[in-house]
Amino acid sequence: MHDIEIRQEVIDRVMARRGKLHLFESLTPARTALVVIDMQNTFLRPGAPVEVPKGREIVPNINRLSARLRGLGVQVIWVTHANSSPGGMSDWSGFFDNFVADEVRAKTIAGLEPGAEGQKIWPELEVAPTDARIFKNRYSALISGASSLERQLRSQGIDTILIAGTKTNVCCESTARDAMMLDFKTVMLSDCCAALSDDEHRATLETFIQQFGDVMTADEALAALGG
């Protein structure tokens, strides 16, 4: 896991602005969902072209947290990335054609094809029958047309989202920012998210707690939920 803390100067800034560190000191389980993002083989398998090694280190935390949350009546939602690839092409050419080198593109597209091994949830994660599973085809699961996540949340009366998964500073942050702008109460779970480096992980958390939502550990979130 990332061995970092939000810097004191950022905490002081937050306290001066709103008088408290945590926005959401009490959360309602029936109106809360744990959204676990991109914890799939493409990102966790050793040697994968887009491997996030620290993603494997947060698996025990996510398993422990999700088990506790189910007992409280919190919905657990697994969001995995998938891109259709007819003829080796992707439905997100703006990304794959510009941000991915030729020697990596084909492997990455193949791994994210719906039904491919790379698209499947990492086998060490404990998924329950009551959990929901959703595909997304962009960094953010909440950008228009990217997934059915918003519709599912609204239909269940959920107004609070706990964000876990990888990468902290890409898909997790993109989804979390959009959640806040759609008026969801949003919490990034610092010990249940992973990036490629400590610096990237901390930068996201420090920006998020100042402008977009709350940052908590799994235990702090459980305490806020009465667990």
ZATORMAR-600513 format. One line per 10 residues: their letters; for each residue x, y, z of N, C-alpha, C. Coordinates in nm, 4 decimals, always signed. Each point is the difference from the previous one (the first is absolute). Example, Ala and Ser with C-alpha at 12.3 -4.5 7.8 and 13.67 -1.06 7.14 Angstrom:
<recs>
AS> +1.3190:-0.5690:+0.7800:-0.0890:+0.1190:+0.0000:+0.0900:+0.1200:+0.0000 | -0.0350:+0.1050:-0.0720:+0.0820:+0.1190:+0.0060:-0.0770:+0.1090:+0.0730;
</recs>
This chain:
<recs>
MHDIEIRQEV> +0.0841:-0.1192:+0.0000:-0.0841:+0.1192:+0.0000:+0.0878:+0.1244:+0.0000 | -0.0638:+0.1131:-0.0245:+0.0727:+0.1263:+0.0026:+0.0210:+0.0447:+0.1436 | +0.1246:+0.0233:+0.0355:+0.0339:+0.0441:+0.1350:+0.0141:+0.1516:+0.0000 | -0.1129:+0.0674:-0.0117:+0.0011:+0.1469:-0.0074:-0.1109:+0.0557:+0.0891 | +0.0106:+0.1271:+0.0306:-0.1053:+0.0723:+0.0692:-0.0209:+0.1339:-0.0699 | -0.1196:+0.0535:+0.0107:-0.0246:+0.1349:-0.0504:+0.0834:+0.0976:+0.0820 | +0.0685:+0.0887:-0.0685:+0.0912:+0.0911:+0.0680:-0.0734:+0.0951:+0.0946 | +0.0671:+0.0364:+0.1077:-0.0607:+0.0862:+0.1008:-0.0421:+0.1338:-0.0583 | +0.0767:+0.0537:-0.0927:-0.0363:+0.1290:-0.0583:-0.1333:-0.0084:-0.0742 | -0.0286:-0.1164:-0.0600:-0.1287:-0.0180:-0.0671:-0.1111:-0.0150:+0.1027;
IDRVMARRGK> +0.0262:-0.0756:+0.1057:-0.0989:-0.0131:+0.1072:-0.0322:+0.1365:+0.0599 | +0.1023:+0.0807:+0.0251:-0.0217:+0.1340:+0.0554:-0.0858:+0.0844:-0.0934 | +0.0234:-0.0134:-0.1297:-0.0770:+0.0754:-0.0992:-0.1471:-0.0417:+0.0023 | -0.0231:-0.1305:+0.0087:-0.1368:-0.0513:+0.0056:-0.0699:+0.0476:+0.1269 | +0.0679:-0.0081:+0.1122:-0.0584:+0.0421:+0.1273:-0.0334:+0.1483:-0.0005 | +0.0877:+0.0808:-0.0580:-0.0249:+0.1437:-0.0049:-0.1200:+0.0331:-0.0881 | -0.0204:-0.0824:-0.1009:-0.1077:+0.0278:-0.0949:-0.1358:-0.0436:+0.0513 | -0.0084:-0.1190:+0.0628:-0.1322:-0.0498:+0.0393:-0.0122:-0.0386:+0.1469 | +0.1096:+0.0103:+0.0752:-0.0088:-0.0211:+0.1440:+0.0005:-0.1441:+0.0450 | +0.0112:-0.0933:-0.0941:+0.0074:-0.1417:+0.0349:+0.0699:-0.0736:-0.1124;
LHLFESLTPA> +0.0628:-0.1126:+0.0333:+0.0736:-0.0746:-0.1020:-0.0941:-0.0840:-0.0860 | -0.0884:-0.0736:+0.0640:-0.0887:-0.0906:-0.0739:-0.1339:+0.0665:-0.0284 | -0.0372:+0.0008:-0.1254:-0.1287:+0.0561:-0.0399:-0.1161:-0.0806:+0.0566 | +0.0139:-0.1317:-0.0050:-0.1115:-0.0885:+0.0307:+0.0319:-0.0821:+0.1247 | -0.0393:+0.0501:+0.1163:+0.0319:-0.0676:+0.1249:-0.0952:-0.1152:+0.0285 | -0.1167:+0.0012:-0.0678:-0.0976:-0.1073:+0.0153:-0.0579:-0.0327:-0.1369 | -0.0014:-0.1291:-0.0353:-0.0520:-0.0457:-0.1278:-0.1105:-0.1022:+0.0230 | -0.0954:-0.0061:-0.0925:-0.1148:-0.0904:+0.0112:+0.0236:-0.1240:-0.0859 | +0.0113:-0.1181:+0.0613:+0.0317:-0.1205:-0.0785:-0.0934:-0.0261:-0.1174 | -0.1306:+0.0175:+0.0209:-0.0965:-0.0313:-0.1057:+0.0122:+0.0930:-0.1195;
RTALVVIDMQ> +0.0669:+0.1143:+0.0187:+0.0142:+0.0972:-0.1088:+0.1444:+0.0078:-0.0498 | +0.0799:-0.1014:+0.0371:+0.1429:-0.0004:-0.0329:+0.0362:-0.1198:-0.0864 | +0.0929:+0.0191:-0.0916:+0.0537:-0.1095:-0.0822:+0.1518:+0.0048:+0.0034 | +0.0609:-0.1170:+0.0046:+0.1442:-0.0133:-0.0225:+0.0196:-0.0274:-0.1482 | +0.0697:+0.0891:-0.0685:+0.0264:-0.0158:-0.1431:+0.1475:-0.0362:-0.0165 | +0.0250:-0.1239:-0.0428:+0.1365:-0.0509:-0.0159:+0.0344:+0.0029:-0.1479 | +0.1063:+0.0742:-0.0334:+0.0282:+0.0318:-0.1395:+0.1243:-0.0735:-0.0526 | -0.0174:-0.0698:-0.1109:+0.1101:-0.0559:-0.0807:+0.0918:-0.0974:+0.0736 | -0.0534:-0.0718:+0.0961:+0.0805:-0.1018:+0.0688:-0.0091:-0.1298:-0.0800 | +0.0603:+0.0023:-0.1168:-0.0117:-0.1082:-0.0966:+0.1387:-0.0444:-0.0466;
NTFLRPGAPV> +0.0032:-0.1143:-0.0691:+0.1276:-0.0602:-0.0375:+0.0894:+0.0930:-0.0814 | -0.0576:+0.0772:-0.0898:+0.0802:+0.0888:-0.0851:+0.0879:+0.0936:+0.0817 | -0.0485:+0.0403:+0.1164:+0.0733:+0.0955:+0.0821:+0.0739:-0.0644:+0.1172 | -0.0342:-0.1230:+0.0354:+0.0610:-0.0621:+0.1175:+0.0928:-0.1162:-0.0330 | -0.0092:-0.0563:-0.1167:+0.0826:-0.1158:-0.0342:+0.1460:+0.0418:-0.0155 | +0.0928:-0.0680:+0.0667:+0.1426:+0.0326:-0.0160:+0.0422:-0.0089:-0.1473 | +0.0661:+0.1032:-0.0462:+0.0472:+0.0020:-0.1372:-0.0988:+0.0518:-0.1014 | -0.1224:+0.0317:+0.0430:-0.0986:+0.0542:-0.0933:+0.0474:+0.1366:-0.0511 | -0.0363:+0.0368:-0.1239:+0.0510:+0.1253:-0.0563:-0.0424:+0.1243:+0.0777 | -0.1084:-0.0088:+0.0743:-0.0454:+0.1142:+0.0809:-0.0079:-0.0393:+0.1474;
EVPKGREIVP> +0.0970:-0.0787:+0.0444:+0.0014:-0.0503:+0.1379:+0.0134:+0.1137:+0.1021 | -0.0768:-0.0106:+0.1073:+0.0124:+0.0887:+0.1161:+0.0361:-0.0887:+0.1186 | +0.1295:-0.0200:+0.0287:+0.0405:-0.0966:+0.1031:-0.0648:+0.0214:+0.1358 | -0.0152:+0.1246:+0.0414:-0.0588:+0.0257:+0.1311:-0.1488:-0.0344:+0.0044 | -0.0597:-0.0204:-0.1149:-0.1396:-0.0419:-0.0024:-0.0207:-0.1336:+0.0694 | +0.0993:-0.0881:-0.0105:-0.0117:-0.1301:+0.0672:+0.0078:+0.0149:+0.1517 | +0.0681:+0.1043:+0.0453:+0.0199:+0.0178:+0.1435:-0.1257:+0.0477:+0.0719 | -0.0942:+0.0597:-0.0723:-0.1223:+0.0477:+0.0647:-0.1123:-0.1035:-0.0015 | +0.0245:-0.1155:-0.0608:-0.1030:-0.1037:-0.0078:-0.0506:-0.0416:+0.1385 | +0.0874:-0.0285:+0.0988:-0.0518:-0.0377:+0.1327:-0.0875:+0.1089:+0.0627;
NINRLSARLR> +0.0369:+0.1263:-0.0177:-0.0808:+0.1082:+0.0557:-0.1381:+0.0063:-0.0645 | -0.0039:-0.0161:-0.1317:-0.1290:+0.0040:-0.0694:-0.0862:-0.1188:+0.0412 | +0.0592:-0.1174:+0.0120:-0.0762:-0.1175:+0.0431:-0.0567:+0.0192:+0.1408 | +0.0836:+0.0503:+0.0898:-0.0460:+0.0198:+0.1384:-0.1103:+0.1048:+0.0058 | +0.0211:+0.1097:-0.0709:-0.0990:+0.1068:+0.0022:-0.1313:-0.0432:-0.0635 | +0.0065:-0.0613:-0.1162:-0.1238:-0.0380:-0.0689:-0.0816:-0.0991:+0.0825 | +0.0666:-0.0913:+0.0698:-0.0721:-0.0952:+0.0855:-0.0744:+0.0724:+0.1117 | +0.0670:+0.0967:+0.0615:-0.0635:+0.0764:+0.1079:-0.1159:+0.0840:-0.0541 | +0.0190:+0.0592:-0.1156:-0.1033:+0.0861:-0.0561:-0.1247:-0.0785:-0.0388 | +0.0182:-0.1187:-0.0536:-0.1176:-0.0816:-0.0339:-0.0829:-0.0260:+0.1250;
GLGVQVIWVT> +0.0661:-0.0236:+0.1109:-0.0711:-0.0239:+0.1251:-0.0777:+0.1209:+0.0488 | +0.0417:+0.1185:-0.0431:-0.0702:+0.1229:+0.0373:-0.1094:+0.0369:-0.0996 | -0.0097:-0.0747:-0.1094:-0.0990:+0.0309:-0.1018:+0.0468:+0.0966:-0.1064 | +0.1325:+0.0182:-0.0108:+0.0567:+0.0867:-0.1039:+0.0151:-0.0783:-0.1306 | -0.0427:+0.0583:-0.1101:+0.0139:-0.0648:-0.1311:+0.1461:+0.0041:-0.0448 | +0.0520:-0.1142:-0.0438:+0.1345:-0.0079:-0.0559:-0.0125:-0.0118:-0.1514 | +0.0706:+0.0873:-0.0721:-0.0078:+0.0027:-0.1462:+0.1405:-0.0120:-0.0572 | +0.0218:-0.1004:-0.0848:+0.1285:-0.0213:-0.0661:-0.0074:+0.0592:-0.1403 | +0.0833:+0.0988:-0.0264:+0.0039:+0.0640:-0.1314:+0.1297:-0.0414:-0.0687 | -0.0104:-0.0636:-0.1142:+0.1189:-0.0413:-0.0741:+0.0010:+0.0658:-0.1371;
HANSSPGGMS> +0.1222:+0.0227:-0.0493:+0.0149:+0.0692:-0.1281:-0.0045:-0.1004:-0.1152 | -0.0767:+0.0341:-0.1019:-0.0088:-0.0831:-0.1200:-0.0135:+0.0892:-0.1211 | +0.0710:-0.0335:-0.1061:-0.0127:+0.0697:-0.1273:-0.0227:-0.1018:-0.1097 | -0.1046:+0.0206:-0.0793:-0.0226:-0.0898:-0.1123:+0.1133:+0.0163:-0.0995 | +0.0337:-0.1083:-0.0677:+0.1154:+0.0055:-0.0902:-0.0262:-0.0770:-0.1285 | -0.0971:+0.0433:-0.0789:-0.0240:-0.0673:-0.1274:+0.1192:+0.0170:-0.0935 | +0.0515:-0.1103:-0.0488:+0.1126:+0.0055:-0.0919:+0.1255:+0.0584:+0.0611 | +0.0148:-0.0145:+0.1339:+0.1183:+0.0529:+0.0662:-0.0054:+0.1488:+0.0276 | -0.1150:+0.0619:-0.0298:-0.0162:+0.1420:+0.0265:-0.0692:+0.0186:+0.1359 | +0.0033:+0.1218:+0.0525:-0.0634:+0.0283:+0.1271:-0.1084:+0.1050:-0.0165;
DWSGFFDNFV> -0.0999:-0.0030:+0.0888:-0.1033:+0.1026:-0.0044:+0.0454:+0.1280:+0.0710 | +0.1274:+0.0054:+0.0402:+0.0554:+0.1216:+0.0598:+0.1293:+0.0361:-0.0732 | -0.0140:+0.0314:-0.1266:+0.1179:+0.0272:-0.0822:+0.0746:+0.1243:+0.0459 | -0.0715:+0.0964:+0.0584:+0.0649:+0.1213:+0.0469:+0.1065:-0.0275:+0.1051 | -0.0183:-0.1079:+0.0757:+0.1009:-0.0394:+0.0970:+0.1034:-0.0919:-0.0628 | -0.0455:-0.1126:-0.0543:+0.0930:-0.1028:-0.0457:+0.0878:+0.0445:-0.1161 | -0.0500:+0.0899:-0.0852:+0.0789:+0.0442:-0.1149:+0.1008:+0.1087:+0.0360 | -0.0172:+0.0636:+0.1148:+0.0850:+0.1134:+0.0335:+0.0843:-0.0173:+0.1259 | -0.0444:-0.0845:+0.0920:+0.0675:-0.0102:+0.1286:+0.0719:-0.1328:+0.0209 | -0.0180:-0.0943:-0.0915:+0.0555:-0.1338:+0.0188:+0.0925:-0.0336:-0.1166;
ADEVRAKTIA> +0.1228:-0.0428:+0.0317:+0.0976:-0.0350:-0.1039:-0.0475:-0.1197:-0.0810 | +0.0457:-0.0083:-0.1244:-0.0446:-0.1055:-0.0904:+0.0186:-0.1390:+0.0587 | +0.1153:-0.0243:+0.0654:+0.0289:-0.1339:+0.0502:-0.0845:-0.0377:+0.1206 | -0.0659:+0.0986:+0.0620:-0.0837:-0.0252:+0.1181:-0.1480:-0.0008:-0.0365 | -0.0352:+0.0741:-0.1081:-0.1409:+0.0219:-0.0316:-0.0776:-0.1294:-0.0200 | +0.0509:-0.0892:-0.0841:-0.0736:-0.1220:-0.0328:-0.0231:-0.0859:+0.1233 | +0.1036:-0.0142:+0.0845:-0.0144:-0.0815:+0.1212:-0.1021:+0.0607:+0.0961 | +0.0037:+0.1331:+0.0110:-0.0916:+0.0666:+0.0920:-0.1436:-0.0107:-0.0484 | -0.0214:+0.0236:-0.1288:-0.1350:-0.0111:-0.0558:-0.0528:-0.1421:+0.0155 | +0.0849:-0.0981:-0.0288:-0.0430:-0.1398:+0.0132:-0.0370:-0.0330:+0.1442;
GLEPGAEGQK> +0.0763:+0.0535:+0.0959:-0.0271:-0.0281:+0.1402:-0.1264:+0.0644:+0.0515 | -0.0450:+0.1061:-0.0669:-0.1197:+0.0711:+0.0442:-0.1234:-0.0352:-0.0820 | +0.0128:-0.0958:-0.0887:-0.1167:-0.0450:-0.0763:-0.0980:-0.0695:+0.0932 | -0.1302:+0.0299:-0.0094:-0.0982:-0.0658:+0.0866:+0.0132:-0.1520:-0.0054 | +0.0101:-0.0608:+0.1169:+0.0139:-0.1444:+0.0092:+0.1426:-0.0500:+0.0010 | +0.0959:+0.0872:-0.0320:+0.1408:-0.0400:-0.0007:+0.0488:-0.0232:+0.1421 | +0.1087:-0.0769:+0.0135:+0.0550:-0.0280:+0.1326:+0.0400:+0.1279:+0.0721 | +0.0551:+0.0951:-0.0742:+0.0441:+0.1237:+0.0621:-0.1130:+0.0828:+0.0575 | -0.1191:-0.0227:-0.0499:-0.1153:+0.0779:+0.0437:-0.0635:-0.0565:+0.1266 | +0.0378:-0.1219:+0.0361:-0.0626:-0.0652:+0.1153:+0.0556:+0.0540:+0.1316;
IWPELEVAPT> -0.0840:-0.0013:+0.1027:+0.0410:+0.0467:+0.1322:+0.1117:-0.0892:+0.0535 | +0.0992:+0.0616:+0.0623:+0.1144:-0.0701:+0.0580:-0.0496:-0.1126:+0.0908 | +0.0491:-0.1229:-0.0182:-0.0578:-0.1162:+0.0685:+0.0106:+0.0022:+0.1521 | +0.0907:+0.0779:+0.0572:+0.0130:+0.0050:+0.1454:-0.1025:+0.0921:+0.0653 | -0.0758:+0.0708:-0.0801:-0.1063:+0.0844:+0.0540:-0.1256:-0.0828:+0.0247 | -0.0684:+0.0307:+0.1079:-0.1174:-0.0776:+0.0417:-0.1266:+0.0730:-0.0433 | -0.0631:-0.0528:-0.1039:-0.1207:+0.0595:-0.0556:-0.1206:-0.0824:+0.0460 | -0.0996:+0.0672:+0.0569:-0.1182:-0.0684:+0.0517:-0.1131:+0.0024:-0.1029 | -0.0928:-0.0968:+0.0094:-0.1128:-0.0026:-0.0943:-0.0858:+0.1256:+0.0039 | -0.0025:+0.0684:+0.1140:-0.0815:+0.1211:+0.0120:+0.0682:+0.1224:-0.0586;
DARIFKNRYS> +0.1272:-0.0105:-0.0360:+0.0725:+0.1132:-0.0564:-0.0466:+0.0272:-0.1428 | +0.0100:+0.1256:-0.0404:-0.0298:+0.0373:-0.1384:+0.1297:+0.0076:-0.0796 | -0.0100:-0.0259:-0.1306:+0.1164:+0.0076:-0.0884:-0.0354:+0.0833:-0.1215 | +0.0880:+0.0947:-0.0326:-0.0261:+0.0957:-0.1069:+0.1265:+0.0165:-0.0847 | -0.0162:+0.0149:-0.1307:+0.1104:+0.0316:-0.0889:+0.0031:+0.1508:-0.0255 | +0.1193:+0.0542:-0.0189:+0.0153:+0.1376:-0.0475:+0.0988:-0.0006:-0.1163 | -0.0083:+0.1015:-0.0854:+0.0933:+0.0054:-0.1133:+0.0769:+0.1325:-0.0084 | +0.0008:+0.0726:+0.1114:+0.0797:+0.1226:+0.0118:+0.0612:+0.0023:+0.1403 | +0.0911:+0.0943:+0.0250:+0.0575:+0.0093:+0.1345:-0.1096:+0.0120:+0.1050 | -0.0900:+0.0946:-0.0195:-0.1075:+0.0225:+0.0956:-0.1202:-0.0884:-0.0313;
ALISGASSLE> -0.0493:-0.0666:+0.1018:-0.1209:-0.0807:-0.0176:-0.1253:+0.0868:+0.0001 | +0.0168:+0.1305:+0.0257:-0.1166:+0.0869:+0.0123:-0.0085:+0.1055:-0.1103 | +0.0945:-0.0008:-0.0932:-0.0143:+0.0892:-0.1140:-0.1117:-0.0546:-0.0891 | -0.0707:+0.0893:-0.0670:-0.1151:-0.0404:-0.0799:+0.0356:-0.1095:-0.1000 | -0.0757:-0.1091:+0.0031:+0.0175:-0.1090:-0.0945:+0.1056:-0.1016:+0.0355 | +0.0749:+0.0213:+0.1105:+0.1106:-0.0900:+0.0324:-0.0458:-0.1281:+0.0678 | -0.1072:+0.0061:+0.0775:-0.0476:-0.1185:+0.0711:-0.1410:+0.0249:+0.0521 | -0.0549:-0.1010:+0.0644:-0.1343:+0.0121:+0.0592:+0.0062:+0.0321:+0.1490 | +0.1180:+0.0430:+0.0491:+0.0165:+0.0186:+0.1440:-0.0962:+0.1042:+0.0567 | -0.0089:+0.1161:-0.0615:-0.0879:+0.1033:+0.0562:-0.1442:-0.0485:+0.0070;
RQLRSQGIDT> -0.0472:-0.0651:-0.1044:-0.1376:-0.0495:-0.0011:-0.0238:-0.0993:+0.1133 | +0.0968:-0.0885:+0.0228:-0.0156:-0.0975:+0.1073:-0.0019:+0.0670:+0.1372 | +0.0897:+0.0955:+0.0206:+0.0038:+0.0702:+0.1278:-0.1308:+0.0741:+0.0254 | -0.0461:+0.0746:-0.0981:-0.1238:+0.0768:+0.0173:-0.1190:-0.0925:+0.0265 | -0.0052:-0.1117:-0.0715:-0.1147:-0.0894:+0.0143:-0.0071:-0.0631:+0.1386 | +0.1144:-0.0086:+0.0693:+0.0024:-0.0571:+0.1339:-0.0026:+0.1058:+0.1098 | -0.0161:+0.1246:-0.0385:-0.0058:+0.1067:+0.0984:+0.1333:+0.0272:+0.0674 | +0.1083:-0.0331:-0.0675:+0.1340:+0.0189:+0.0571:+0.0480:+0.1429:-0.0280 | +0.0473:+0.0673:+0.1051:+0.0519:+0.1350:-0.0178:+0.1438:+0.0156:+0.0492 | +0.0601:-0.1105:+0.0436:+0.1349:+0.0031:+0.0556:+0.0830:-0.1111:-0.0626;
ILIAGTKTNV> +0.1230:+0.0328:-0.0425:+0.0861:-0.0970:-0.0673:+0.1347:-0.0055:+0.0699 | +0.0434:-0.1213:+0.0319:+0.1352:-0.0255:+0.0477:+0.0795:-0.0545:-0.1181 | +0.1130:+0.0618:-0.0313:+0.0784:-0.0382:-0.1171:+0.1226:-0.0801:+0.0407 | +0.0154:-0.1189:-0.0614:+0.1179:-0.0841:+0.0178:+0.0472:-0.0449:-0.1372 | +0.1262:-0.0483:-0.0074:+0.0472:-0.0574:-0.1262:+0.1265:+0.0641:-0.0530 | +0.0150:-0.0058:-0.1304:+0.1219:+0.0468:-0.0653:-0.0350:+0.0608:-0.1365 | +0.0800:+0.0959:-0.0499:+0.1028:+0.0698:+0.0736:-0.0626:+0.1175:+0.0737 | +0.0566:+0.0294:+0.1175:-0.0508:+0.1095:+0.0822:-0.0178:+0.1266:-0.0820 | +0.1020:+0.0338:-0.0785:+0.0067:+0.1292:-0.0682:-0.0573:-0.0016:-0.1413 | -0.0579:-0.1111:-0.0410:-0.0556:-0.0058:-0.1358:-0.1488:-0.0373:+0.0077;
CCESTARDAM> -0.0315:-0.1278:-0.0048:-0.1411:-0.0390:-0.0035:-0.0727:+0.0257:+0.1323 | +0.0693:-0.0212:+0.1118:-0.0639:+0.0275:+0.1293:-0.0284:+0.1490:+0.0141 | +0.1011:+0.0812:-0.0274:-0.0183:+0.1446:+0.0127:-0.1021:+0.0527:-0.1000 | +0.0046:-0.0468:-0.1235:-0.0944:+0.0475:-0.1016:-0.1436:-0.0300:+0.0409 | -0.0238:-0.1213:+0.0456:-0.1343:-0.0382:+0.0432:-0.0423:+0.0790:+0.1227 | +0.0912:+0.0154:+0.0960:-0.0323:+0.0706:+0.1239:-0.0307:+0.1471:-0.0255 | +0.0774:+0.0634:-0.0868:-0.0271:+0.1409:-0.0314:-0.1373:+0.0159:-0.0650 | -0.0301:-0.0867:-0.0957:-0.1301:+0.0087:-0.0656:-0.1130:-0.0285:+0.0979 | +0.0229:-0.0900:+0.0948:-0.1023:-0.0298:+0.1008:-0.0338:+0.1251:+0.0804 | +0.1033:+0.0715:+0.0432:-0.0242:+0.1233:+0.0758:-0.0792:+0.0992:-0.0837;
MLDFKTVMLS> +0.0349:+0.0112:-0.1307:-0.0670:+0.0990:-0.0837:-0.1408:-0.0408:-0.0389 | -0.0326:-0.1267:+0.0266:-0.1378:-0.0471:-0.0158:-0.0736:+0.0005:+0.1343 | +0.0632:+0.0632:+0.0998:-0.0596:+0.0200:+0.1329:-0.0066:-0.1252:+0.0858 | +0.0858:-0.0981:-0.0265:+0.0166:-0.1108:+0.0936:+0.0998:+0.0407:+0.1081 | -0.0259:-0.0403:+0.1226:+0.1017:+0.0110:+0.1043:+0.1067:-0.1041:-0.0328 | +0.1240:+0.0425:-0.0095:+0.1032:-0.0893:-0.0528:+0.1188:-0.0073:+0.0935 | +0.0438:-0.1232:+0.0281:+0.1139:-0.0247:+0.0885:+0.1008:-0.0873:-0.0723 | +0.1238:+0.0446:-0.0086:+0.1072:-0.0846:-0.0513:+0.0642:-0.0716:+0.1180 | +0.0129:-0.1313:-0.0116:+0.0543:-0.0817:+0.1082:+0.1511:-0.0132:-0.0187 | +0.0758:+0.0673:+0.0841:+0.1441:+0.0139:-0.0216:+0.0747:-0.1315:+0.0032;
DCCAALSDDE> -0.0455:-0.0956:+0.0810:+0.0704:-0.1284:+0.0095:-0.0657:-0.1094:-0.0831 | -0.0929:+0.0399:-0.0870:-0.0639:-0.0948:-0.0918:+0.0143:+0.0456:-0.1444 | +0.0886:+0.0969:-0.0247:+0.0297:+0.0469:-0.1342:+0.1499:-0.0143:-0.0247 | +0.0389:-0.0164:-0.1258:+0.1412:-0.0182:-0.0334:+0.0347:+0.0730:-0.1292 | +0.1195:+0.0588:-0.0004:+0.0551:+0.0660:-0.1185:+0.1371:-0.0604:-0.0291 | +0.0686:+0.0547:-0.0988:+0.1328:-0.0507:-0.0345:+0.1084:+0.0530:+0.0926 | -0.0294:+0.1085:+0.0727:+0.0998:+0.0547:+0.0914:-0.0687:+0.0662:+0.1184 | +0.0739:+0.0147:+0.1095:-0.0520:+0.0690:+0.1176:-0.0353:+0.1443:-0.0328 | +0.0829:+0.0654:-0.0801:-0.0236:+0.1409:-0.0322:-0.1317:+0.0200:-0.0750 | -0.0270:-0.0867:-0.0964:-0.1248:+0.0119:-0.0755:-0.1208:-0.0273:+0.0884;
HRATLETFIQ> +0.0126:-0.1006:+0.0864:-0.1075:-0.0349:+0.0925:-0.0305:+0.1181:+0.0923 | +0.1037:+0.0556:+0.0611:-0.0207:+0.1106:+0.0947:-0.0525:+0.1247:-0.0697 | +0.0494:+0.0293:-0.1200:-0.0460:+0.1198:-0.0709:-0.1506:-0.0042:-0.0230 | -0.0509:-0.1161:-0.0379:-0.1439:-0.0132:-0.0209:-0.0764:+0.0197:+0.1305 | +0.0444:-0.0647:+0.1056:-0.0713:+0.0109:+0.1271:+0.0007:+0.1437:+0.0516 | +0.1113:+0.0685:-0.0165:+0.0090:+0.1371:+0.0496:-0.0886:+0.0946:-0.0807 | -0.0070:-0.0200:-0.1293:-0.0905:+0.0815:-0.0813:-0.1445:-0.0321:+0.0325 | -0.0292:-0.1275:+0.0149:-0.1385:-0.0412:+0.0190:-0.0575:+0.0531:+0.1310 | +0.0764:-0.0112:+0.1087:-0.0547:+0.0413:+0.1295:-0.0199:+0.1511:+0.0067 | +0.0725:+0.0743:-0.0823:-0.0154:+0.1451:+0.0008:-0.1188:+0.0470:-0.0831;
QFGDVMTADE> -0.0288:-0.0683:-0.1111:-0.0946:+0.0550:-0.0963:-0.1176:-0.0900:-0.0376 | +0.0093:-0.1300:+0.0238:-0.0987:-0.0896:-0.0598:-0.0762:-0.0901:+0.0971 | +0.0587:-0.0353:+0.1114:-0.0691:-0.0916:+0.0892:+0.0833:-0.0298:+0.1218 | -0.0182:-0.1185:+0.0535:+0.0695:-0.0395:+0.1220:+0.1033:-0.1064:-0.0321 | +0.0978:-0.0131:+0.0866:+0.0991:-0.1072:-0.0070:+0.0012:-0.0689:+0.1356 | -0.0223:-0.1309:-0.0005:-0.0016:-0.0773:+0.1232:+0.0736:-0.1313:-0.0197 | +0.0433:-0.0594:+0.1091:+0.0423:-0.1392:-0.0038:-0.1243:-0.0883:+0.0030 | +0.0188:-0.1270:-0.0244:-0.1128:-0.0933:+0.0075:-0.0623:+0.0015:+0.1392 | +0.0829:+0.0029:+0.1024:-0.0523:-0.0003:+0.1368:-0.0751:+0.1279:+0.0319 | +0.0468:+0.1131:-0.0494:-0.0718:+0.1260:+0.0226:-0.1345:-0.0019:-0.0689;
ALAALGG> -0.0074:-0.0552:-0.1204:-0.1278:-0.0099:-0.0697:-0.0961:-0.0916:+0.0750 | +0.0502:-0.1106:+0.0515:-0.0843:-0.0913:+0.0780:-0.0540:+0.0696:+0.1245 | +0.0830:+0.0775:+0.0657:-0.0442:+0.0718:+0.1184:-0.1098:+0.1004:-0.0355 | +0.0159:+0.0694:-0.1140:-0.1014:+0.0965:-0.0421:-0.1327:-0.0681:-0.0344 | +0.0089:-0.1268:-0.0402:-0.1205:-0.0776:-0.0344:-0.0593:-0.0717:+0.1217 | +0.0643:+0.0177:+0.1151:-0.0499:-0.0649:+0.1205:+0.0449:-0.1412:+0.0167 | +0.1054:-0.0380:-0.0793:+0.0471:-0.1377:+0.0043:+0.1205:-0.0199:+0.0856;
</recs>
